[in-house]
Amino acid sequence: MAKPLDNLIGARQLKAEPSSPAEIDALVKRAAGLLSDAGNPALGPPSRFSLAYDAAFALATAALRMAGYRVDASRGHRALVFQVLPHSVDAPAE
């Protein structure tokens, strides 16, 4: 599982860094709150989409942190968190 993620360390896109249960809990709680807000029909579709996207990003970040990595580069970090998701959760890309 870690091999593709380890390759990104050399490319300075990821850093190996242990996570804490408190950090993971905070990310999951953030995602739950954002998803709850995204379900508010009083908000417009663009706002609801943005909230849902931020929730997905929080969950993908939690998965990456649980795998023992964090994003190293600031540019393109959101895309990278989603691109490595199959490796951080050890799941098929499909």
PyMOL commands that set and color helices and strands:
alter all, ss='L'
color gray80, all
select helices_A, chain A and resi 2-10+21-38+45-66+77-83+85-88
alter helices_A, ss='H'
color red, helices_A
select strands_A, chain A and resi 14-16+69-71
alter strands_A, ss='S'
color yellow, strands_A
deselect
rebuild
show_as cartoon
